[in-house]
């Protein structure tokens, strides 16, 4: 079945352009012009990915992304922000509230589809991989679940990939560039600061059980996953 993409864009012309480009790319497209309509579509059928415009009437795209990440039923849907804001602080803000990537307008349909496929690659679990457990923290790639001492934790899709990589490569220090290559992929342009944003989000997800201590900062080198102090 084709991948279902929810497009949330208030500009009708842009919305139709996106629909045509994505349909030509083989995606199943659902359209919404604001957050309220988008949430109704999600409750009817959860999409594999959301294309979310930054500027929306009523609830902004940033606020909507934050609300999705706080909802246990919707917090693992990958989100790509569509924005005319190119400043670094705006991009970081979008990532911090839960977006997995961003595309700055204007953009080409080819770039957009490439970004979508890249996000889907890194957020789709590999069904053949085995569960891994470290110090009471358990990650199951097949069910895409993370638990701490048998209590479920809510972890976003990119944080899931990051945690999976860490747990399968413990006690090693990785630079931001190495983490980008391993988790995001070598053919995707993402700024190194993005890693810091997702590390903070991962730690926040692990904090309720105290497992945020396993994700350690190594000054001047990068990050390490370790059960040792």
C-alpha positions as CSV (number, residue, x, y, z in Angstrom):
1,X,0.0,0.0,0.0
2,X,1.2,3.5,-0.7
3,X,2.6,5.6,2.2
4,X,-0.1,7.9,3.6
5,X,1.0,11.6,3.9
6,X,-1.1,14.2,5.6
7,X,-0.5,17.7,4.2
8,X,-1.4,20.6,6.5
9,X,-1.3,23.8,4.5
10,X,-3.7,26.8,4.6
11,X,-2.8,28.1,1.1
12,X,-5.0,26.3,-1.4
13,X,-2.7,26.7,-4.3
14,X,0.3,25.4,-2.4
15,X,-1.8,22.6,-1.0
16,X,-2.9,21.4,-4.4
17,X,0.7,21.7,-5.8
18,X,1.9,19.5,-2.9
19,X,-0.9,17.0,-3.5
20,X,0.0,16.7,-7.2
21,X,3.7,16.3,-6.5
22,X,3.2,13.7,-3.8
23,X,0.7,11.7,-5.9
24,X,3.1,11.6,-8.8
25,X,5.7,10.3,-6.3
26,X,3.4,7.4,-5.4
27,X,2.1,8.7,-2.1
28,X,-1.5,8.5,-0.8
29,X,-2.3,12.2,0.1
30,X,-4.7,13.6,2.6
31,X,-5.2,17.4,2.8
32,X,-6.1,19.7,5.7
33,X,-6.1,23.5,5.8
34,X,-5.7,23.9,9.6
35,X,-4.8,22.0,12.8
36,X,-8.4,21.1,13.6
37,X,-9.0,19.5,10.3
38,X,-5.6,17.7,10.5
39,X,-6.4,16.2,13.9
40,X,-9.7,14.9,12.6
41,X,-8.0,13.1,9.7
42,X,-5.4,11.6,12.1
43,X,-8.1,10.3,14.4
44,X,-9.8,8.7,11.4
45,X,-6.6,7.1,10.0
46,X,-3.1,7.7,11.3
47,X,-0.7,8.8,8.5
48,X,2.8,7.6,8.1
49,X,4.1,11.2,7.9
50,X,2.8,14.8,8.3
51,X,3.9,17.7,6.1
52,X,3.1,20.7,8.4
53,X,3.2,24.4,7.4
54,X,4.7,26.7,10.0
55,X,2.1,29.4,9.6
56,X,-1.5,28.2,10.0
57,X,-4.7,30.0,11.0
58,X,-5.7,29.4,14.6
59,X,-3.2,27.0,16.0
60,X,0.3,27.5,14.4
61,X,2.2,24.6,12.9
62,X,4.7,24.8,15.8
63,X,2.0,24.6,18.4
64,X,0.3,21.7,16.6
65,X,3.6,19.8,16.4
66,X,4.0,20.3,20.1
67,X,0.5,19.1,20.8
68,X,1.1,15.9,18.7
69,X,4.3,15.1,20.6
70,X,2.4,15.4,23.9
71,X,-0.4,12.9,22.7
72,X,0.5,9.3,23.4
73,X,-1.6,8.2,20.4
74,X,0.1,10.5,17.9
75,X,3.6,11.3,19.3
76,X,5.5,8.9,17.0
77,X,4.2,10.3,13.6
78,X,7.1,11.8,11.7
79,X,6.7,15.5,11.0
80,X,8.4,17.7,8.3
81,X,7.9,21.4,8.8
82,X,7.3,23.5,5.7
83,X,8.5,27.0,6.4
84,X,9.6,30.3,4.8
85,X,11.7,30.9,7.9
86,X,15.3,30.2,7.1
87,X,16.9,31.5,10.2
88,X,18.8,28.9,12.3
89,X,16.9,29.7,15.5
90,X,13.6,29.1,13.8
91,X,14.7,25.8,12.4
92,X,16.0,24.7,15.8
93,X,12.7,25.8,17.4
94,X,10.8,23.6,15.0
95,X,13.1,20.6,15.8
96,X,12.8,21.2,19.5
97,X,9.0,21.1,19.5
98,X,9.0,17.7,17.7
99,X,9.6,18.1,14.0
100,X,11.9,15.5,12.4
101,X,13.1,17.7,9.5
102,X,12.2,21.0,7.8
103,X,12.0,22.2,4.2
104,X,12.4,25.9,3.6
105,X,10.3,27.5,0.9
106,X,10.7,27.7,-2.0
107,X,11.6,24.1,-2.6
108,X,11.5,21.7,-5.6
109,X,9.1,18.7,-5.6
110,X,12.2,16.4,-6.0
111,X,13.8,17.8,-2.9
112,X,10.6,17.4,-0.9
113,X,10.1,13.8,-1.9
114,X,13.8,13.1,-1.2
115,X,13.4,14.6,2.3
116,X,10.2,12.5,2.9
117,X,11.9,9.3,1.9
118,X,14.9,10.1,4.1
119,X,12.7,10.7,7.1
120,X,10.7,7.5,6.5
121,X,13.9,5.5,6.2
122,X,15.2,6.6,9.5
123,X,11.9,6.4,11.4
124,X,10.8,3.0,10.1
125,X,12.0,0.2,12.3
126,X,13.7,-2.9,10.8
127,X,11.4,-5.8,11.4
128,X,14.2,-8.4,11.5
129,X,16.2,-6.8,14.3
130,X,16.1,-8.2,17.8
131,X,15.2,-6.3,21.0
132,X,18.1,-4.9,23.0
133,X,18.2,-4.1,26.7
134,X,20.7,-2.1,28.8
135,X,20.4,-1.6,32.6
136,X,16.6,-2.1,32.6
137,X,16.0,0.0,29.4
138,X,14.5,-2.2,26.6
139,X,14.0,-1.3,23.0
140,X,12.1,-3.5,20.6
141,X,12.6,-2.5,16.9
142,X,9.7,-4.8,15.7
143,X,7.0,-3.3,17.9
144,X,8.8,0.1,18.0
145,X,8.4,0.3,21.7
146,X,10.7,1.5,24.5
147,X,10.2,0.4,28.1
148,X,12.1,1.0,31.4
149,X,11.6,-1.7,34.0
150,X,8.5,-2.8,32.1
151,X,7.0,0.7,32.1
152,X,6.4,2.1,28.6
153,X,8.2,5.3,27.6
154,X,7.1,7.7,24.8
155,X,10.0,8.2,22.4
156,X,9.8,10.1,19.1
157,X,10.7,8.4,15.9
158,X,14.1,10.1,15.4
159,X,14.9,9.7,19.1
160,X,14.0,6.0,18.7
161,X,16.6,5.6,15.9
162,X,19.2,7.5,17.9
163,X,18.5,5.4,21.0
164,X,18.7,2.2,19.0
165,X,22.0,3.1,17.6
166,X,23.4,4.1,21.0
167,X,22.1,0.8,22.7
168,X,23.7,-1.3,20.0
169,X,27.0,0.6,20.2
170,X,27.5,1.2,24.0
171,X,30.6,2.5,25.6
172,X,31.8,4.2,22.4
173,X,32.1,8.0,21.9
174,X,30.5,9.3,18.7
175,X,31.0,12.8,17.3
176,X,27.9,14.7,16.1
177,X,29.1,14.1,12.5
178,X,29.3,10.4,13.1
179,X,25.8,10.3,14.6
180,X,24.4,12.2,11.6
181,X,26.0,9.7,9.3
182,X,24.7,6.7,11.2
183,X,21.3,7.8,12.2
184,X,20.3,10.4,9.6
185,X,22.3,9.0,6.7
186,X,25.2,10.3,4.6
187,X,23.0,11.6,1.8
188,X,20.9,13.9,3.9
189,X,21.9,17.4,4.7
190,X,21.2,18.1,8.4
191,X,23.2,20.6,10.6
192,X,25.2,19.2,13.4
193,X,23.3,21.2,15.9
194,X,20.3,19.1,15.1
195,X,22.0,16.2,17.0
196,X,22.0,18.3,20.2
197,X,18.3,19.0,19.8
198,X,17.4,15.3,19.5
199,X,19.8,14.4,22.3
200,X,17.9,16.8,24.6
201,X,14.6,15.3,23.5
202,X,15.9,11.7,24.0
203,X,17.1,12.6,27.5
204,X,13.7,14.1,28.3
205,X,11.9,10.9,27.2
206,X,14.2,8.8,29.4
207,X,14.2,11.1,32.4
208,X,11.0,9.6,34.1
209,X,12.9,6.4,34.7
210,X,16.3,7.9,35.3
211,X,17.8,6.4,32.2
212,X,18.7,9.8,30.8
213,X,22.0,9.3,32.7
214,X,22.9,6.7,30.2
215,X,23.2,9.3,27.4
216,X,26.5,11.1,28.4
217,X,28.1,14.1,27.0
218,X,31.9,13.8,26.4
219,X,33.2,17.3,26.4
220,X,35.0,18.2,23.1
221,X,34.3,14.8,21.6
222,X,30.5,14.1,21.3
223,X,28.2,11.6,23.0
224,X,28.4,8.2,24.6
225,X,25.9,5.6,25.8
226,X,27.1,4.0,29.0
227,X,25.7,2.4,32.1
228,X,28.9,3.4,33.9
229,X,29.1,6.6,35.8
